[in-house]
């Protein structure tokens, strides 16, 4: 079960970058206009010129927007594509064909979850006891078909 699709995350980051750039442009334009209208825009000493301050902050936010846009675009176009899993699925299908009984059921559940599932979810989906699932996973792990990786208080089960 995927909690957050990386492609959607990338799109969200791109949207945030565009909104940040637009907001920066809008606010900096308004600030410069207000400075000019108020008469406070006379830059007699370089260090206290309000125009320079607004422009410098604008550049900082444009740089942040550009960085977010690049990161979001990279995430959208270079995420782990489902096609990368396809060659492994053929191998997983072969392995599933060699198994029988409850081992096959457990293996199929993991395979249908793109090869990764938390052990607690596996117990729920299989309707087997925790102990039974743990013993089956021990057997499959001994056969070299999967491995369990500790993730906080639970195990992630990953097909090899």
C-alpha positions in Angstrom: 0.0 0.0 0.0 1.5 3.3 -1.1 0.8 6.2 1.2 2.0 8.9 -1.2 2.6 8.5 -4.9 6.0 10.1 -5.7 4.6 11.5 -8.9 1.9 13.5 -7.0 4.6 14.7 -4.6 6.6 16.0 -7.5 3.6 17.7 -9.1 2.8 19.3 -5.7 6.4 20.6 -5.3 6.2 22.1 -8.9 2.9 23.8 -8.0 4.3 25.2 -4.8 7.3 26.6 -6.7 5.1 28.3 -9.3 2.9 29.8 -6.5 6.0 31.0 -4.7 7.4 32.6 -7.8 4.1 34.3 -8.6 3.6 35.5 -5.1 7.2 36.8 -5.0 6.6 38.7 -8.2 3.3 40.1 -7.1 4.5 41.2 -3.6 7.8 42.7 -4.8 6.0 44.7 -7.5 3.5 46.0 -4.9 6.3 46.8 -2.4 8.3 48.7 -5.0 5.2 50.7 -6.0 4.4 51.5 -2.4 8.0 52.7 -1.8 7.8 54.9 -4.8 4.4 56.3 -3.9 5.3 57.0 -0.3 8.4 59.0 -1.1 10.5 56.8 1.0 12.2 55.5 -2.1 15.0 58.1 -2.1 18.2 56.1 -1.9 20.7 58.4 -0.4 22.9 55.8 1.3 23.4 52.5 -0.4 22.9 50.3 2.7 19.4 51.6 3.5 17.8 51.7 0.1 14.4 50.0 0.3 14.5 49.2 -3.4 17.7 47.1 -3.0 16.3 45.3 0.0 13.1 44.3 -1.8 15.0 43.2 -4.9 17.5 41.2 -2.9 14.7 39.3 -1.1 13.0 38.8 -4.4 16.1 37.1 -5.8 16.3 34.8 -2.8 12.7 33.7 -3.2 13.1 33.3 -7.0 16.1 31.1 -6.3 14.1 29.0 -3.9 11.2 28.7 -6.4 13.6 27.6 -9.1 15.2 25.0 -6.9 11.8 23.6 -5.9 10.7 23.6 -9.6 13.8 21.6 -10.6 13.4 19.1 -7.7 9.7 18.6 -8.4 10.4 18.1 -12.1 13.1 15.6 -11.4 10.8 13.7 -9.1 8.0 13.6 -11.7 10.3 12.4 -14.5 12.7 10.1 -12.7 10.5 8.4 -10.1 10.7 4.6 -9.9 8.5 3.5 -12.7 6.3 0.4 -12.5 8.1 -0.9 -15.6 11.2 -1.4 -13.5 9.3 -4.0 -11.5 8.0 -6.0 -14.5 11.2 -8.1 -15.1 11.1 -9.1 -11.4 7.4 -9.9 -11.5 8.2 -12.7 -14.1 10.7 -14.2 -11.6 8.2 -13.8 -8.8 5.6 -15.7 -10.9 8.0 -18.5 -11.4 8.8 -18.7 -7.7 5.1 -18.7 -6.8 4.5 -21.6 -9.2 7.0 -23.7 -7.2 5.2 -23.1 -3.8 2.2 -24.8 -2.4 -0.4 -24.2 0.3 -0.1 -21.3 2.7 3.4 -20.4 1.5 2.0 -19.8 -1.9 -0.9 -17.7 -0.5 1.6 -15.5 1.5 3.9 -15.2 -1.4 1.1 -14.2 -3.8 -0.1 -11.5 -1.3 3.4 -10.0 -1.2 3.8 -10.2 -4.9 0.5 -8.4 -5.5 1.7 -5.6 -3.2 4.6 -4.9 -5.7 6.9 -7.1 -3.7 6.8 -5.0 -0.5 4.4 -5.2 2.5 4.5 -4.8 6.2 4.2 -8.0 8.1 1.2 -6.7 10.1 -0.7 -6.0 6.8 0.2 -9.5 5.6 -1.4 -11.0 8.7 -4.6 -9.0 8.1 -4.7 -9.8 4.4 -4.0 -13.5 4.8 -6.4 -14.1 7.8 -3.7 -16.2 9.4 -2.3 -15.8 12.9 0.8 -13.8 13.6 2.7 -16.9 14.6 1.7 -18.8 11.4 2.6 -15.9 9.2 6.0 -15.5 11.0 6.7 -19.3 10.5 5.8 -19.1 6.8 8.0 -16.1 6.4 10.9 -17.9 8.2 10.5 -20.8 5.7 10.4 -18.4 2.6 13.3 -16.5 4.0 15.3 -19.7 4.4 14.5 -20.6 0.7 16.0 -17.2 -0.3 12.7 -15.8 -1.7 12.3 -12.9 0.6 13.8 -10.9 3.4 12.4 -9.1 6.4 13.7 -5.6 7.2 13.1 -3.9 10.5 11.2 -0.6 10.1 10.6 0.9 13.5 8.3 -1.3 15.5 7.4 -3.6 12.5 8.9 -5.6 9.7 8.8 -4.8 6.0 8.7 -8.0 3.9 10.5 -7.6 0.6 10.7 -10.1 -2.2 14.1 -10.8 -3.6 
